Amino acid sequence: MGKVLVIGASGQLGSVVLDQLLEDGQECVAFVRPSSRFIPPDSQLLQVAYGDLADFISVDNACENVKKVIATAGSSVPLRGDKFMADEVRHYQHLITACLNHKVEHLVYISAFSSPYDGLISAFPVKRQIEQLIMMSGIPYTIFRGAAFMDIYYAVMGSRLAIAGVSQPTLLRAFWMTKLYSKLTSGLLENYGIALLPGNGKVKQPFICIHDVAAFMVKALVIPTAKWRIIELGGPETLSWSDVADVYADVFGKKISKLTIPSSLLNACRLVLRPLSPAGENIMGSLYVLGLYDIAIDMTAVSEEFAIKLTNTRQFLLGKLKAYSY
Ligand SMILES: NC(=O)c1ccc[n+]([C@@H]2O[C@H](COP(=O)([O-])OP(=O)(O)OC[C@H]3O[C@@H](n4cnc5c(N)ncnc54)[C@H](OP(=O)(O)O)[C@@H]3O)[C@@H](O)[C@H]2O)c1
């Protein structure tokens, strides 16, 4: 199918997308910023295009001889110098124009789960604007609206195992708040048997692992029915934060104490951070929503259509334990 351009290849999701494409024997172009801490996988099938979505010429050059694009880039957890989400719509407009210039035949984009609470998470209205741009562009598209990723939110609960083996963990990007949070909490779950639960811990989410999100994005390139669609993406089960802690207890064979972070505190942090750190406000907004409102996604039909067997929380943890001694 020609080369696939991966935008955001240095991110936690984009790097898995790239690995899966290369494993499938697919020729790829990884679009990465020169400043990125990207270590290219060792593969003859890989070409690296250095550029920045802010720089139209670099995006346009990267689209040369490319027919399919997978885009995971985002500035929800910004690096120094990035403005949280501020320029993201313009950046994606660059990508869309470049795709049109080079007659790209399929653009696959990761967006965020839909709920009535978009207004509480500042990144979400931006994602919706980008969705609109893509849909109106005339480029055949597949937009996935992803639920909370296990790899990221289990790490937020204090699990170090959740990011074991991850080359580019989102939480360890050079953003002061996530780095500080990770420093204080990483390993609490495995080492001290303490799980941090947003809200009262009883609210349920259809957590999905990044490996499965990447598998859907890659498979969308070859499934004809995937085009012109927005697809909600969740895991195979809907678990409360407390249920997740119970699975950890079972897998590790030890008692886990549950420490809830009240929704009122998360909301207060969200509001306090608003004038100080828009990215911080967004992170608190995400935790506030995910700790307060149940989200459910029935994946039965989509996982059958894509022939992808979804990974549940137990399998995710056992897989990590098997691969990385703990
Ligand atoms: N976490 C969740 O539960 C969840 C759920 C649904 C959807 N999502 C969405 O999934 C997407 C991917 O997540 P992730 O964890 O992989 O994010 P991530 O680790 O923060 O990666 C972001 C990627 O975007 C790249 N990027 C940012 N600005 C760029 C620019 N101007 N030009 C080129 N590349 C740029 C970054 O490159 P550098 O290395 O150069 O910074 C990095 O590769 C995000 O948009 C996120 O909102 C997340």
The ligand as an SDF file (V2000), in Angstrom:
LIG
                    3D

 48 52  0  0  0  0  0  0  0  0999 V2000
   -4.1900    9.1980   27.3290 N   0  0  0  0  0  0  0  0  0  0  0  0
   -5.3560    8.7620   26.9900 C   0  0  0  0  0  0  0  0  0  0  0  0
   -6.0040    8.0410   27.7550 O   0  0  0  0  0  0  0  0  0  0  0  0
   -5.9170    9.1460   25.6500 C   0  0  0  0  0  0  0  0  0  0  0  0
   -7.1850    8.7340   25.3020 C   0  0  0  0  0  0  0  0  0  0  0  0
   -7.6830    9.0860   24.0500 C   0  0  0  0  0  0  0  0  0  0  0  0
   -6.9020    9.8270   23.1720 C   0  0  0  0  0  0  0  0  0  0  0  0
   -5.6540   10.2310   23.5420 N   0  0  0  0  0  0  0  0  0  0  0  0
   -4.8560   11.0240   22.5810 C   0  0  0  0  0  0  0  0  0  0  0  0
   -3.9080   10.1860   21.9570 O   0  0  0  0  0  0  0  0  0  0  0  0
   -2.8790   11.0090   21.4060 C   0  0  0  0  0  0  0  0  0  0  0  0
   -1.5410   10.3220   21.5420 C   0  0  0  0  0  0  0  0  0  0  0  0
   -1.2530   10.1260   22.9010 O   0  0  0  0  0  0  0  0  0  0  0  0
    0.2300    9.8530   23.3710 P   0  0  0  0  0  0  0  0  0  0  0  0
    0.1140    9.3100   24.7520 O   0  0  0  0  0  0  0  0  0  0  0  0
    0.9970    9.0910   22.3520 O   0  0  0  0  0  0  0  0  0  0  0  0
    0.8050   11.3350   23.4430 O   0  0  0  0  0  0  0  0  0  0  0  0
    2.2910   11.7840   23.7260 P   0  0  0  0  0  0  0  0  0  0  0  0
    3.0860   10.6560   24.2720 O   0  0  0  0  0  0  0  0  0  0  0  0
    2.1900   13.0460   24.5040 O   0  0  0  0  0  0  0  0  0  0  0  0
    2.8780   12.0930   22.2650 O   0  0  0  0  0  0  0  0  0  0  0  0
    2.5690   13.2410   21.5730 C   0  0  0  0  0  0  0  0  0  0  0  0
    3.3230   13.1900   20.2640 C   0  0  0  0  0  0  0  0  0  0  0  0
    2.9480   14.3450   19.4940 O   0  0  0  0  0  0  0  0  0  0  0  0
    4.1450   14.9050   18.9720 C   0  0  0  0  0  0  0  0  0  0  0  0
    3.9760   16.3150   18.7030 N   0  0  0  0  0  0  0  0  0  0  0  0
    3.5070   17.2730   19.5320 C   0  0  0  0  0  0  0  0  0  0  0  0
    3.5290   18.4800   18.9180 N   0  0  0  0  0  0  0  0  0  0  0  0
    4.0360   18.2560   17.6720 C   0  0  0  0  0  0  0  0  0  0  0  0
    4.3190   19.0960   16.5670 C   0  0  0  0  0  0  0  0  0  0  0  0
    4.1060   20.4200   16.6150 N   0  0  0  0  0  0  0  0  0  0  0  0
    4.8340   18.5450   15.4390 N   0  0  0  0  0  0  0  0  0  0  0  0
    5.0780   17.2090   15.3800 C   0  0  0  0  0  0  0  0  0  0  0  0
    4.8300   16.3580   16.4000 N   0  0  0  0  0  0  0  0  0  0  0  0
    4.3190   16.8870   17.5290 C   0  0  0  0  0  0  0  0  0  0  0  0
    5.1700   14.6850   20.0670 C   0  0  0  0  0  0  0  0  0  0  0  0
    6.4660   14.8620   19.5540 O   0  0  0  0  0  0  0  0  0  0  0  0
    7.7200   15.2960   20.5090 P   0  0  0  0  0  0  0  0  0  0  0  0
    8.3370   14.0330   20.9980 O   0  0  0  0  0  0  0  0  0  0  0  0
    8.6140   16.0510   19.6180 O   0  0  0  0  0  0  0  0  0  0  0  0
    7.1700   16.1540   21.5950 O   0  0  0  0  0  0  0  0  0  0  0  0
    4.8440   13.2430   20.4220 C   0  0  0  0  0  0  0  0  0  0  0  0
    5.4080   12.3690   19.4850 O   0  0  0  0  0  0  0  0  0  0  0  0
   -2.9630   12.3650   22.1020 C   0  0  0  0  0  0  0  0  0  0  0  0
   -3.4150   13.3230   21.1790 O   0  0  0  0  0  0  0  0  0  0  0  0
   -4.0010   12.1340   23.1910 C   0  0  0  0  0  0  0  0  0  0  0  0
   -4.7700   13.2860   23.4230 O   0  0  0  0  0  0  0  0  0  0  0  0
   -5.1550    9.8910   24.7430 C   0  0  0  0  0  0  0  0  0  0  0  0
  1  2  1  0
  2  3  2  0
  2  4  1  0
  4  5  1  0
  4 48  2  0
  5  6  2  0
  6  7  1  0
  7  8  2  0
  8  9  1  0
  8 48  1  0
  9 10  1  0
  9 46  1  0
 10 11  1  0
 11 12  1  0
 11 44  1  0
 12 13  1  0
 13 14  1  0
 14 15  2  0
 14 16  1  0
 14 17  1  0
 17 18  1  0
 18 19  2  0
 18 20  1  0
 18 21  1  0
 21 22  1  0
 22 23  1  0
 23 24  1  0
 23 42  1  0
 24 25  1  0
 25 26  1  0
 25 36  1  0
 26 27  1  0
 26 35  1  0
 27 28  2  0
 28 29  1  0
 29 30  1  0
 29 35  2  0
 30 31  1  0
 30 32  2  0
 32 33  1  0
 33 34  2  0
 34 35  1  0
 36 37  1  0
 36 42  1  0
 37 38  1  0
 38 39  2  0
 38 40  1  0
 38 41  1  0
 42 43  1  0
 44 45  1  0
 44 46  1  0
 46 47  1  0
M  CHG  2   8   1  16  -1
M  END
$$$$
